[in-house]
Amino acid sequence: MENVSPQIVEVIAPPDWKVPFIFASPHSGRRYPAEFLDQSPLDLMTLRRSEDAYVDLLIDTATSLGAPVVKALFPRAFVDVNRKPGEIDPALFDGPLPQINHNLTNRVLAGFGVIPRLAADGLAIYNHKLPAQEFTQRLDQYYFPYHAEIERLIAACLEKFGIAILIDCHSMPSHDMQRRPIRSIGGTDFVLGDRYGSSCAPGLTHLADSLLLNRGYRVARNAPYAGGFVTSKYGDPVRNVHALQIEINRALYLNEEKVSRHSGFPVLRRSLQMIFADLVKLDPSALLMSQAAE
């Protein structure tokens, strides 16, 4: 499979990098390779329901605050960068896979590995096995370039500020798998995931929680989303790298069936801009290891 575009990952850089923050949207990619569409019996709209649709456009105002925004341009249903590279179901492929540490995690068993087997609606993305070499091609051409950009930005942020704060932005369906409204389960508009306190200093999660609550949103922590591979891989408070996952209830801004923005989108975008403006005022010294350990 050939690259559909020379631009796999986009980094929107601010005119001046003023704050030690990086905002990321790994699941809002809308560029579907033609070969991928040909491989799947599902129509484009069904595949698109797997997206964290338009989250990149909700958060791109962070550049006006002096922080870069990085986003994957390819779809989550094609390659999921919020998984370990070994989270793969060998049964999805025809032939032996490279000698890597395969991780048959619960996410893989549920159909949502690094190369997903199922779409968000629980429908099979493929009705045949994929060539084994496609696993390597997708990771080399899409997965690893995304993570290379995250690693580059974190290194540059550490060099510039002595600390790096990654805000990993996602959206969550308004209903769970039993079709119960997520908002009714926990009254949840946002879920903050910090891997139960391991991926960032508590002050960061507490501040984000407080800012959202002050805007009238209903917030949960680590349930049902505690953070994925990105937060666990990069969040390292001992090294002064802090990673916080933010999940946004899609009902706030999206017609989930049509994957289209509704009237709540500009309201939420402006609200997030004001929340982020306060978030980036955080004194980095409050997150240093000596503080985080107290």
QUIRAMO-V278699 format. One record per residue. N is the residue number from 1. RES is the residue in one small letter. SS is DSSP state (@ for helix, = for strand, . for the rest). PSI is psi in whole degrees, 0 to 359 (NA if undefined). NEAR is the number of other ideal C-beta (glycine too) atoms within 8 Angstrom. Layout:
BEGIN
N/RES/SS/PSI/NEAR ; N/RES/SS/PSI/NEAR
END
This chain:
BEGIN
1/m/./132/7 ; 2/e/./158/4 ; 3/n/./136/6 ; 4/v/./342/8 ; 5/s/./143/7 ; 6/p/./347/4 ; 7/q/./99/6 ; 8/i/./325/12 ; 9/v/=/138/11 ; 10/e/=/131/7 ; 11/v/=/118/9 ; 12/i/=/107/10 ; 13/a/./140/7 ; 14/p/./158/12 ; 15/p/./325/3 ; 16/d/./120/5 ; 17/w/./102/11 ; 18/k/./338/7 ; 19/v/./151/9 ; 20/p/./47/10 ; 21/f/=/148/13 ; 22/i/=/126/15 ; 23/f/=/137/13 ; 24/a/=/145/13 ; 25/s/=/95/15 ; 26/p/./348/14 ; 27/h/./16/13 ; 28/s/./12/14 ; 29/g/./138/12 ; 30/r/./10/9 ; 31/r/=/105/9 ; 32/y/./117/11 ; 33/p/./136/10 ; 34/a/@/323/7 ; 35/e/@/324/9 ; 36/f/@/315/10 ; 37/l/@/325/10 ; 38/d/@/331/6 ; 39/q/@/336/8 ; 40/s/./139/9 ; 41/p/./351/5 ; 42/l/./147/10 ; 43/d/./165/5 ; 44/l/@/319/8 ; 45/m/@/320/8 ; 46/t/@/318/10 ; 47/l/@/322/15 ; 48/r/@/339/11 ; 49/r/./351/12 ; 50/s/./345/10 ; 51/e/./152/13 ; 52/d/./74/11 ; 53/a/./128/11 ; 54/y/./13/10 ; 55/v/@/325/14 ; 56/d/@/325/10 ; 57/l/@/340/8 ; 58/l/@/330/13 ; 59/i/@/357/14 ; 60/d/@/349/9 ; 61/t/@/351/10 ; 62/a/@/334/14 ; 63/t/@/329/12 ; 64/s/@/346/7 ; 65/l/@/359/14 ; 66/g/./22/10 ; 67/a/./143/15 ; 68/p/=/154/13 ; 69/v/=/128/15 ; 70/v/=/137/15 ; 71/k/=/141/13 ; 72/a/=/136/14 ; 73/l/./347/11 ; 74/f/=/158/12 ; 75/p/./151/14 ; 76/r/./327/13 ; 77/a/./342/10 ; 78/f/./308/12 ; 79/v/./130/12 ; 80/d/./108/11 ; 81/v/./355/13 ; 82/n/./30/10 ; 83/r/./157/12 ; 84/k/./150/8 ; 85/p/./339/10 ; 86/g/./2/9 ; 87/e/./82/12 ; 88/i/./144/15 ; 89/d/./108/11 ; 90/p/@/334/7 ; 91/a/@/347/5 ; 92/l/@/346/11 ; 93/f/=/150/13 ; 94/d/=/102/6 ; 95/g/./168/7 ; 96/p/./145/3 ; 97/l/./164/10 ; 98/p/./156/5 ; 99/q/./87/2 ; 100/i/./170/7 ; 101/n/./99/4 ; 102/h/./134/8 ; 103/n/./100/9 ; 104/l/./70/6 ; 105/t/./172/9 ; 106/n/@/326/5 ; 107/r/@/320/9 ; 108/v/@/314/13 ; 109/l/@/331/8 ; 110/a/./353/7 ; 111/g/./9/10 ; 112/f/./60/10 ; 113/g/./195/15 ; 114/v/./326/14 ; 115/i/./98/13 ; 116/p/./145/13 ; 117/r/./332/11 ; 118/l/=/151/11 ; 119/a/./174/14 ; 120/a/./330/8 ; 121/d/./4/6 ; 122/g/./9/7 ; 123/l/./145/8 ; 124/a/=/129/9 ; 125/i/./330/11 ; 126/y/./150/11 ; 127/n/./19/4 ; 128/h/./167/5 ; 129/k/./151/8 ; 130/l/=/150/12 ; 131/p/=/139/8 ; 132/a/./325/10 ; 133/q/@/343/7 ; 134/e/@/332/10 ; 135/f/@/310/13 ; 136/t/@/319/8 ; 137/q/@/315/9 ; 138/r/@/319/13 ; 139/l/@/317/12 ; 140/d/@/323/8 ; 141/q/@/338/9 ; 142/y/@/305/14 ; 143/y/@/304/12 ; 144/f/@/324/9 ; 145/p/@/324/10 ; 146/y/@/312/14 ; 147/h/@/330/9 ; 148/a/@/323/8 ; 149/e/@/318/11 ; 150/i/@/314/14 ; 151/e/@/320/8 ; 152/r/@/316/8 ; 153/l/@/320/13 ; 154/i/@/316/13 ; 155/a/@/317/8 ; 156/a/@/323/9 ; 157/c/@/317/15 ; 158/l/@/319/12 ; 159/e/@/322/5 ; 160/k/@/319/8 ; 161/f/@/345/9 ; 162/g/./2/7 ; 163/i/./151/13 ; 164/a/=/134/13 ; 165/i/=/112/16 ; 166/l/=/122/17 ; 167/i/=/106/13 ; 168/d/=/112/15 ; 169/c/=/132/13 ; 170/h/=/171/15 ; 171/s/=/154/11 ; 172/m/=/147/12 ; 173/p/./151/8 ; 174/s/./348/10 ; 175/h/=/148/7 ; 176/d/./186/9 ; 177/m/./340/4 ; 178/q/./12/4 ; 179/r/./23/5 ; 180/r/./137/8 ; 181/p/=/128/8 ; 182/i/@/324/14 ; 183/r/@/331/12 ; 184/s/@/339/6 ; 185/i/@/309/9 ; 186/g/@/11/8 ; 187/g/./47/7 ; 188/t/./120/12 ; 189/d/./325/11 ; 190/f/=/144/13 ; 191/v/=/125/15 ; 192/l/=/125/16 ; 193/g/=/118/16 ; 194/d/./27/20 ; 195/r/./43/12 ; 196/y/./40/6 ; 197/g/./2/8 ; 198/s/./342/8 ; 199/s/./350/17 ; 200/c/./163/14 ; 201/a/./147/11 ; 202/p/@/333/9 ; 203/g/@/327/11 ; 204/l/@/312/14 ; 205/t/@/317/13 ; 206/h/@/317/8 ; 207/l/@/314/10 ; 208/a/@/318/13 ; 209/d/@/311/11 ; 210/s/@/319/8 ; 211/l/@/320/11 ; 212/l/@/316/13 ; 213/l/@/321/9 ; 214/n/@/337/6 ; 215/r/./3/9 ; 216/g/./9/4 ; 217/y/./155/8 ; 218/r/./126/9 ; 219/v/=/139/12 ; 220/a/=/160/11 ; 221/r/=/125/10 ; 222/n/./9/12 ; 223/a/./124/8 ; 224/p/./9/7 ; 225/y/./115/12 ; 226/a/./357/9 ; 227/g/./147/16 ; 228/g/./210/11 ; 229/f/@/321/10 ; 230/v/@/312/16 ; 231/t/@/323/17 ; 232/s/@/326/11 ; 233/k/@/316/6 ; 234/y/@/334/12 ; 235/g/./113/17 ; 236/d/=/78/8 ; 237/p/@/330/14 ; 238/v/@/327/5 ; 239/r/@/8/5 ; 240/n/./30/13 ; 241/v/=/121/13 ; 242/h/=/132/15 ; 243/a/=/127/15 ; 244/l/=/128/19 ; 245/q/=/136/18 ; 246/i/=/121/13 ; 247/e/=/130/12 ; 248/i/=/129/15 ; 249/n/=/122/13 ; 250/r/@/335/12 ; 251/a/@/339/9 ; 252/l/@/336/9 ; 253/y/./354/14 ; 254/l/=/138/14 ; 255/n/=/103/8 ; 256/e/./329/10 ; 257/e/./317/5 ; 258/k/./354/6 ; 259/v/./52/11 ; 260/s/=/147/6 ; 261/r/=/139/7 ; 262/h/./190/8 ; 263/s/./343/5 ; 264/g/@/347/8 ; 265/f/@/306/12 ; 266/p/@/330/7 ; 267/v/@/313/9 ; 268/l/@/320/12 ; 269/r/@/315/12 ; 270/r/@/320/8 ; 271/s/@/317/9 ; 272/l/@/323/11 ; 273/q/@/317/12 ; 274/m/@/322/9 ; 275/i/@/314/12 ; 276/f/@/325/15 ; 277/a/@/323/9 ; 278/d/@/325/8 ; 279/l/@/317/12 ; 280/v/./354/12 ; 281/k/./356/6 ; 282/l/./132/11 ; 283/d/./113/5 ; 284/p/@/333/11 ; 285/s/@/339/6 ; 286/a/@/346/9 ; 287/l/@/0/16 ; 288/l/./155/11 ; 289/m/@/322/8 ; 290/s/@/329/6 ; 291/q/@/317/11 ; 292/a/@/334/11 ; 293/a/./350/5 ; 294/e/./NA/4
END
